[in-house]
Amino acid sequence: MAASAVRWAAAAALWLLLGVAAGRSQVRVLSDGSWRELLEGEWMVEFYAPWCPACQNLQPEWESFAEWGEDLEVNIAKVDVTEQPGLSGRFIITALPTIYHCKDGEFRRYQGPRTKTDFINFISDQEWKSVEPVSSWLGPSSFLMSSMSALFQLSMWIRHCHNYFTESLGMPSWGSYAIFALATLFSGLALGLVMVFLADCLCPSKRTRPPPDPYHKKLAESAKPWKPLGEEAEPRDGDVSNPELEHQAAPVLLPSALRQRAVPPAAAAAEKS
């Protein structure tokens, strides 16, 4: 009796272990903290929501496809967009379910039939090479998509705060909206003050600039180079030159006119007397 009981217990334990191993899913679950694993190796990722009927119909096919992941050397993963809103914004999920193929940091959206056989052929026949990859500035690791992810996370945080105010604290909905409106107002004022301060520091207006020092102005004027005496002076502003006077010849004095006439001595004595 004891030996048979031990055999039955061992068989039950073996069947339990086999059932757990068979029921264990081969699909990996990604989150905001582990999504960068997609940048290395080959992946197939499904974005779904528990309430989506199309996603529910896809789950059996996706689980069956995951059993072939080791043979195909591809990682099979899924993302619940209701739990990971940041990844929903990072990958621009606009329809459910959405499937991405990832190969060494290049992302391609899968748009073929959603059956296990089609998924296997997509990987084994390398059909993904005929699909145009997502541009780098729209990739999940770009600055633009990182900002989008932060925006989605902020919206989810606001939603959680609203639920906490209305459900846990018993606050009416209009009270929660008033709190968010005041927070938005004060944050906008603070951001505006910071921007004005930075603008004044980087680009000060002309009115606030100090007047020029007259001493430096005199030094600048005295530092002008002197012109040689032989050079002609530049005409000043307002001077009007007469072209007729410029072309008029200067008078020439003959040597005879400059020579003094001799006076006789008698004439000179008569003039003195």
VEXZA-692713 format. One record per residue: x, y, z of N, C-alpha, C, O in turn; residue in one letter. Coordinates in steps of 0.1 Angstrom, whole numbers, plus 2048, in hexadecimal, padded with zeros to 3 digits. Layout:
XYZXYZXYZXYZA ...
***
This chain:
8087F480080080080080980D8008068167F9M 81380C80981B81880982381A7FD8258267F8A 82880F7F682F8107EA8278167DF82B81E7D7A 81B8117DE8128167D380E8247D580D82C7CCS 80D8297E280A8377E58158407E081384B7DBA 82283B7E382D8427DF82E8447D083184E7CAV 82B8387C882B8397BA8218437B482384A7ABR 8158427BA80A84C7B680E85A7B980B8637B0W 81585D7C481986A7C782486F7BD82487B7B9A 82D8667BA83786A7B083286C7A283687679CA 82886479E82286679181A87479181B87B787A 81387779C80C88379C81588F79C812899795A 82188E7A382A8997A283089B7958328A6790A 83389078E83889078082F89777683289F76EL 82289377781889976F8168A87728148B0768W 8178AB77E8168B97828228C277C81F8CD777L 82E8BC77D8398C37778388C576883B8CF762L 8348BA7618328BA7538278C474F8288CB745L 81C8C57578128CF7548178DD7568138E674EG 81F8E07608248ED76282D8F175782D8FC752V 8368E775383F8EA7488388ED73B83C8F6733A 82D8E57388268E772C81E8F472C81C8FA722A 8198F873881190473981991173A81491B73AG 82690F73C82F91B73E83092273083391B726R 82D92F73082D93672383C93971F84493D727S 83E93871284B93C70C84C94A70885694F703Q 84295270B84196070784796871284296771DV 85097170F85697A71984D98771A84898B710R 84D98C72684599872884F9A472A8589A3732V 84D9AE7228569BA72284F9C57298439C672AL 8589CE72F8539DA73685C9E57338659E472AS 8599F17398619FD73686F9FB73A878A02735D 8729F374487F9F17498879E67418949E6742G 8819DE7398889D37328869D472388B9CA71CS 8809DE71D87E9DF70F88B9E070788B9DC6FBW 8969E570D8A29E67068A89D97028B29D86FAR 8A39CE7078A89C17028A59BE6F48AB9B66EDE 89B9C66EF8979C46E08A29C96D78A29C66CBL 8AC9D16DC8B69D76D48C19CD6D08C99CF6C7L 8C09C16D68CA9B66D38C39AA6D08B99A66D6E 8C79A36C58C19976C18B59996B88B29A46B3G 8AD98E6B68A198E6AE89598C6B78959826BFE 88B9946B587F9936BD8729956B587399B6AAW 86898F6BA85A9926B58529966C285198E6CBM 84C9A26C18469A86CD8379AB6C98349B06BEV 82E9A76D28209AA6D081C9B46DB81E9B36E6E 8159BE6D680F9C96DF8009C66DF7F99C66D5F 7FB9C46EB7ED9BF6EC7E69C66F97ED9CD700Y 7DA9C46FA7D29C97057C89BE7097C39B7701A 7C79BB7167BE9B071A7B09B17167A99A7714P 7AB9BD71479D9BF71179B9BE70178F9BF6FDW 7A59BD6F97A49BD6EB7A09AF6E67A79A66E8C 7959AE6DF7919A16D979B99B6CF79D98F6D0P 7A09A36C67AA99F6BD7B699A6C47BC9906BFA 7BA9A06CE7C699C6D67C398E6DD7CC9866DDC 7B798C6E27B49806E87B49746DE7B89696E1Q 7AF9776D27B096C6C77BE9696C37C195E6BFN 7C79736C47D59716C07DD9696CA7E79636C6L 7D99696D77E19636E17E59556DF7F09516E1Q 7DB94C6DB7DF93E6D97E993C6CE7F39346CFP 7E89436C37F29436B87FF9486BC80A9426B9E 7FF9526C480C9586C981394F6D381F94E6D2W 80B9486DB81193E6E48179326DD82292D6E0E 81092E6D28159236CA8229276C382B91F6C1S 8229336BE82E9386B783A9396C08459376BCF 83793D6CD84293E6D68499316D98559306DDA 8429256D78489186D98539166CF85C90D6D1E 85291D6C385C91B6B98689256BA8719266B2W 86792E6C48719386C587F9336C78889396C1G 8819286CE88E9236D089491D6C38A091F6C0E 88C9166BC8909106AF89391B6A589D91A69DD 88C9266A588E93069B89893B6A089C944698L 89D9396AC8A69426B28A19516B28A895A6AFE 8949526B788E95F6B88879606C58819566CAV 88796B6CB88096D6D88729726D687097B6CDN 86996D6DD85B9706DC8579786E88599736F3I 8519836E784D98C6F28409926F083A9926E5A 83A9986FA82E99F6FA82E9AB7048359AB70DK 8269B57018259C17098169C470B80F9C6702V 8129C57188059CA71B8059D971C80A9DF725D 7FE9DF7127FE9EE7117F79F571C7F9A0071FV 7EE9ED7237E69F372E7EF9F473B7ED9FC743T 7FA9EB73B8039EC7468109F37438179F874CE 8139F473681F9FB73281CA0672881EA0571CQ 816A1172C812A1C72381EA2371C81DA28711P 82AA22723836A2871E83AA2171183EA28708G 839A1471183DA0C705833A0E6FA836A0E6EEL 826A116FE81CA146F381FA206EC81EA216E0S 824A2B6F3828A376ED835A366E5837A3C6DBG 83EA2E6EB84CA2D6E584BA266D7853A296CER 842A1C6D6840A156C9835A1A6C1831A146B6F 82EA256C5823A2A6BD818A206BA815A1D6AEI 813A1A6C4808A106C37FBA176C17F6A1D6CAI 7F6A166B57E9A1C6B27DEA126AF7D2A156AET 7E2A056AE7D89FA6AC7DC9EE6B47E89EC6B6A 7D39E66B77D59DA6BF7CF9CE6B87C49CF6B2L 7D69C36B77E49C16BC7EE9C66B17EB9C76A5P 7FA9CA6B68059CF6AD8119C66AF8159C46BBT 8179C16A58229B86A682E9BF69F82E9C4694I 83A9BE6A68469C46A18519B96A08519B06A8Y 8599BA6958649B16948719BA6968729C4691H 8799B569F8859BC6A38929B46A08939A86A4C 89B9BA6998A79B36958B39BC6978B59C568FK 8BB9BA6A28C79C26A48C49D16A48CB9D969ED 8BA9D56AA8B79E46AC8AE9E96A08AB9F56A1G 8AB9E16968A29E668B8949E068E8929D4691E 88A9E968D87C9E66908749E66838749F067CF 86C9DC6818639DB6768559D667B8549CE684R 84B9DC67683D9D967A8389CD6718389CE665R 8349C367882E9B76718209BA66D8189BD676Y 81C9B866180F9BB65C8099AF6548009B164CQ 80F9A365680A99764F7FF9906577FA995661G 7FB9846527F197C6597F697866780297766AP 7ED9766707F097467E7ED9656827E496268AR 7F595C67C7F494E67F80294968380C95067FT 80393E68981093968D818936681824938681K 81293067781A92C66B82093966482B939660T 81894366381D95065D82895666583195B660D 82795567283195B67B83E953679849959678F 83D94667884993D67685094066985C941668I 84794165E84D94465185395265085D954649N 84E95B65785396965886196965D86A971658F 86496066787196066D87B95666588695A661I 87694A66287E94065B88294464D88D942649S 87994A64587B94E63888195C63788396262CD 88396364288897064388097A63B885983633Q 87397963C86A98263586A99063A866999634E 87099164687199F64C87A9A864487A9B4646W 8839A263C88C9AB6348859B362988A9BD625K 8799AF6258719B661C8699C26228629C961BS 86A9C362F8629CD63686B9D96398769D763EV 8679E563686F9F16398709F36488659F464FE 87C9F564D87D9F765C878A0565F878A0E657P 876A0766C872A1467187EA1D671889A19674V 87BA2A66D886A3366C88CA3667A886A34684S 899A3A67A8A0A3B68789AA4669089AA4469CS 894A5168A88FA5C693881A5869887CA5F6A1W 87BA4D69386FA48699871A3B6A0867A346A5L 87DA376A1881A2A6A987EA2C6B787EA376BDG 87CA216BF878A226CD883A286D6881A2D6E1P 890A276D189BA2D6D989EA3B6D58A8A416DBS 897A426CC899A4F6C8894A596D388CA556DCS 899A666D2895A706DC886A736DB87FA756E5F 881A736CE873A766CC86AA6B6D3860A6F6D9L 86DA5F6D1865A546D6867A536E585EA4F6EDM 872A576EA874A576F986BA626FF866A6070AS 86AA6D6F8861A786FD853A736FD84BA76706S 84FA6C6F2842A676F183FA5D6FC834A5D702M 848A556FF847A4B70A845A5271883CA4E720S 84CA5D71A84BA6572683DA6B727837A6C732A 838A7071C82BA7671B820A6C71F817A6F726L 821A60719817A5571C818A5172B80EA4F731F 824A51730825A4D73F81FA58747819A55752Q 821A6574381BA7074B80CA6F74B806A72755L 806A6C73F7F8A6B73E7F3A607477E8A6174ES 7FAA547487F6A4A7507F7A4D75F7EFA4A767M 801A55762803A597707F8A637747F3A62780W 7F4A6C76B7E9A7576E7DCA6D7707D4A70779I 7DAA627687CEA5A76A7CEA537777C4A5277ER 7DAA4E77C7DAA477897D7A517947D0A4E79EH 7DDA5D7937DAA6879D7CBA6B79D7C5A6D7A8C 7C5A6C7927B6A6F7917AEA647987A5A667A0H 7B2A577957ABA4C79C7ADA4C7AB7A4A497B3N 7B9A507AF7BCA517BD7B4A5C7C47AFA5A7CFY 7B3A677BE7ABA727C379CA6E7C4795A717CEF 797A687BA788A667B9784A597C1779A597C7T 78DA4F7C1789A427C778EA417D5786A3D7DEE 79BA437D77A0A427E479DA4D7EE799A4A7F9S 79DA597E979AA657F278CA697F1788A717F9L 784A647E8776A687E7774A767E1769A7C7E4G 77DA7B7DA77CA897D5773A897C9774A7F7C0M 76BA937C7763A937BA76CA957AE777A9A7AFP 767A927A276FA93796773AA179377EAA478FS 76AAAB79676DAB9793779ABE79C780AC6798W 779AB87A8784ABC7B1792AB77AC79CABE7ADG 792AAB7A679EAA57A17A2AAE7947AEAB1792S 798AB178C79BAB97807A1AC77847AAACD77EY 79BACD78F7A0ADA7947AFAD97997B6AE2796A 7B2ACE79F7C0ACC7A47C9ACC7987D4AD2798I 7C6AC478E7CEAC37827CFAD177A7D9AD4774F 7C4AD877A7C4AE57737CEAEF77B7D5AF6774A 7CDAEF7887D6AF878F7E4AF478E7EDAFC78DL 7E7AE678E7F4AE278C7FAAE577F805AE977DA 7F1AE47747F6AE87677F8AF7766802AFC760T 7F0AFF76D7F2B0E76D7FFB12773807B1A76DL 802B0D77F80EB1078681AB0B77F825B1277FF 819AFF77A825AFA772828B02766833B04762S 81DB0775F81FB10754825B1D75782EB22750G 821B23763827B2F767836B2D76B83EB36767L 839B23772847B2077584FB1E76985BB23768A 84AB1775F852B14753854B2174B85EB24746L 849B2A74B84BB37744855B4074B85DB46744G 856B40758860B4875F86EB4375C877B4B75AL 86FB3675C87CB31759881B3474B88CB37749V 878B3374187BB3773487EB45732888B4972BM 877B4E73987AB5D738888B5F73E88FB68739V 88BB5974A898B5B7508A3B577478ADB5D746F 8A1B4B7418ACB467378ADB4F72B8B8B51727L 8A2B547268A3B5D71B8AAB6A71E8B2B6F716A 8A8B7072A8AEB7C72E8BDB7A7318C5B8372ED 8C1B6E7358CFB6B7378D6B6972A8E2B6D729C 8D0B627218D7B5F7158D6B6A70B8E0B6C703L 8CBB7170A8C9B7B7008C4B887078B8B8B706C 8CCB9070E8C7B9C7158C3BA670B8C8BA7700P 8B9BAE70E8B3BB87068BDBC47058C5BC570ES 8BBBCD6FB8C4BD96FA8C2BE37058CBBEA709K 8B6BE470B8B3BED7158BBBEA7228BEBF3729R 8BDBDE7248C4BDA7308D3BDA72F8DBBD7738T 8D8BDC7238E7BDC7218EDBE97268E7BF3725R 8F9BE972D8FFBF5732904BFE727908BF971CP 903C0B729907C1571F916C1471D91EC10726P 91BC17711929C1670E931C2071692DC2B718P 93DC1D71A946C2572194DC30718953C2C70ED 94BC3D71B951C47712960C47712967C4B708P 966C4271D975C4171D97AC38713984C3A70CY 973C2C711977C23707975C286F997CC256F0H 96AC316F8968C376EB973C406E7977C416DBK 978C486F0983C526EE98FC4A6EA997C4E6E1K 992C3F6F199EC376EE99DC316E09A7C316D8L 991C2E6DC98FC286CE991C336C4997C306B9A 98DC3F6C698FC4A6BD99DC4E6BC9A3C516B1E 9A4C4E6C89B2C526C79BBC476C19C7C4A6BDS 9B6C3B6C09BEC306BA9BDC306AB9C3C276A5A 9B6C3A6A59B6C3A6969C3C3E6919CAC46696K 9C8C386869D5C3A6809D6C4867A9CCC4D674P 9E2C4F67C9E4C5C6759E8C5A6679EFC51663W 9E3C6465F9E7C636519F3C6B64E9F6C75654K 9FBC67644A07C6F641A03C7D63B9F8C7F636P A0DC8663CA0AC93637A08C94628A01C9D624L A0EC8B621A0DC8C6129FFC8760D9FCC8A602G 9F8C806159EBC7B6109E1C866119E1C8F619E 9D8C856079CDC8F6079C2C8C6119BFC80614E 9BDC966179B3C946219A6C9061B9A2C95610A 99FC86621992C8261C988C8D61D988C94627E 97FC8E614975C9961596BC95620967C8A622P 968CA062895FC9E633950C9E62E94DCA2623R 948C99636939C99633934CA7632937CAF63BD 92DCAA627928CB7625930CC061C92BCCA617G 93DCBC61A945CC4611941CC160293FCB65FED 93FCCC5FB93BCCB5ED947CD05E494BCDC5E6V 94CCC85DC957CCC5D4952CD25C7948CCE5C1S 959CDD5C2956CE35B595FCDE5AB96BCE05ABN 959CD75A1962CD1596969CDB58E974CD9589P 963CE858C969CF2584976CF758B980CFA584E 975CF9599981CFE5A098CCF35A0998CF65A0L 988CE65A0992CDC5A199ACDB5949A6CD9594E 993CDE58899ACDD57C9A0CEB5789A8CEB56EH 99ECF557F9A4D0257C9B3D0257F9B7CFE58AQ 9BBD085769CAD075779CED125819C9D1D581A 9D7D0F5899DDD185939E5D2358C9ECD1F582A 9E5D2F5919EDD3A58A9FCD3758CA01D33596P A04D3A581A12D38581A19D45581A17D4E578V A22D4758AA2AD5458BA37D52584A3FD49586L A39D5C57AA45D5C572A51D6257BA4FD69584L A5DD5E577A69D6357FA6AD7257DA6FD79586P A66D78571A68D8656FA5FD8E578A62D9957CS A53D8957CA4AD90585A4FD90593A4DD9959AA A57D85596A5CD855A4A69D8D5A5A6DD905B1L A6FD9059AA7CD9859BA79DA759EA71DAD597R A80DAC5A8A7EDBA5ABA85DC35A1A90DC059DQ A7FDCF59EA85DD9595A8FDE159CA8CDE65A7R A9ADE4596AA5DEC59CAA2DFB59BA9DE00591A AA4E015A6AA1E105A8AAEE175A8AB8E145AFV AB0E2359FABCE2B59FABFE315ACAB5E345B4P ACCE355B0ACFE3B5BDAC9E495BEAC5E4C5C9P AC9E515B4AC3E5F5B5AB4E5E5B8AB0E665C0A AADE555B2A9FE545B4A9CE505C2A93E545C8A AA5E475C7AA3E425D5AA6E4D5DFA9FE4E5E9A AB0E565DCAB3E615E6AA8E6B5E5AA4E715F0A AA2E6E5D9A97E775D8A8BE725E0A84E7A5E6A A88E665DFA7DE605E7A7FE615F6A75E635FDE A8CE605FAA8EE61609A8DE6F60EA88E71619K A90E79605A8FE86609A81E8B608A7EE9760BS 
***
